[in-house]
Amino acid sequence: MTNKVSRTRTGDLKQRRSRRGCRNCKLRKVKCDELRPHCQGCRTYGVLCNYDANVPELQLSTEARPQKLLGNGALAMRKVSRAPGPNPRVSILNTGAMGGFTVPFGLDHKRSRLLYHFRTCMAPSWRDARDGCLQLAHEYPFLMHTILAVGSAYERHLTSPPNVPSRRTFSEISNFSQSTSLLGEQLRKSIVPQAKDAIWACATLYGALLFVAVDATSPEEAWPLKDSACDLDWIPMVDSKWVLWNLLEPMRPDSIFRCLADTYADLRIDAPPNGVYGVSPLLARLCGLDEMSTAETNPYFEAVHAISQLTGPPESREYLARVLAFLSCMSQSFKALMASKDARALLLLVLWYNKAGRTVWWIEMRARVDKLAKLGVINIDERTSLTTDLTHDDLNSNNQEFQRANQAANISLQITIWLSPENVPKFFESLLPVYEKVIAEPECTFFEYYEDLAEPGKISWVENWYII
């Protein structure tokens, strides 16, 4: 009897302690330590503690600061203020409002919408891993904020006009900031096995978030037209992620990422040991590749082969793997060329943007302004249509008309050249030195025979070049 009474009193005491806890902890159904003015549970979760009735539930904390985890300027966040407003709550599980998507207890409608965007923006091959990430997010606040940031970025992608650059939203910036702050605290502790998948999920999603972290709305505001080190932070992020691979072991049997084993295995460039098999002759000559070229002797080798393999349906899993392989397999020498604004390296990146943007939304968002800026560095910034009759003297001289076109060509460059068949070989020999900064996609280069109306019976060649 004594033990029974003791247990009852203990239970009463627990209930009384729970009633004195903050509303956030009650909403999240976790034990509150009742520290004032801010309990540890709210600090860990990154929200303002709300003993005070004037503080809304799960209001993001302004105390957390972004951590520079990866490179200089990796998370250069702009200060954004927002007036407090109504904060409607979802107090029960809702399995119908979002097409079968279960809204977690304690999330408001806006965050529930962002979780829905996260579910819809992931590739089909990520479905099982995505669901595992959503489950882990309720245990690890840093992952929850990462997912909300990705959902915010995708919402920006959906709501902004096509091909129009857009700045990051408050939700995108604040959730990214909260995530990096909380992840920094997690990494200062010993990594328990249960946290490995959550950390790897963050590392993977950070790559996408840093890629869309472009606040420029015009080419003039973006690197390389404007020096901004943070615009290249996605490069060390790629390297850092693979450093974590052996530490976090995402392919271990109990990992939620085990289902992506085939996808990760496809993240490679199937380049030959040497040579230019499958590469456009113009692209090979532009980048100095020949039959003896290798990855060790030519810094463009792997990038050229990676771009040349981007063929087939853009919606296929194979195409997506080839797109991401370009990011994962860039050599250090090629990255150094990009950082030094090398014209050929930037043009290869622009070609990849154009191919990859068709299948990956977060690449397309960056490409809206980035590829224009990169082409601007190499004087490719306005439309040019050049039509001329070439003679033997033209082909053997430093033609001024070609020089002017070289300075005025653009991403939509279309050149129409009228040639007699005997001049075609000489034309190519003359054209490449003049247009050394211009590159054509192999499948977009074609020839047509044209009968000159002024001289019936005379056959000329028409060539159309499209850079993008």
Secondary structure, DSSP 4 states (H G I P E B T S, - for coil): -HHHHHHHHHHHHHHHHHHHS-HHHHHHT------SSS-HHHHHHTB---SSTTSPTTPBPSS------SSTTTT-PPP---------B--S-EEEEETTEEEPTT-BHHHHHHHHHHHHHS-GGGHHHHHHHHHHHTT-HHHHHHHHHHHHHHHHHHHSPTT---PPPHHHHHHHHHHHHHHHHHHTS---GGGHHHHHHHHHHHHHHHHT----SSGGGSTTTS--GGGGTHHHHHHHHHHHHHHH-TTSTT-TTGGGHHHHHT-S----SSS-TTS-HHHHHHTT--TT--TTT-TTHHHHHHHHT--S-TTSHHHHHHHHHHHHT--HHHHHHHHTT-HHHHHHHHHHHHHHTTT-HHHHHHHHHHHHHHHHHTT--S--EEEEE--HHHHTS--HHHHHHHHH--TT-EEEEEE-GGGHHHHHHHHHHHTTT----GGG-EEEEEE-SSSTT-EEEEEEEE--
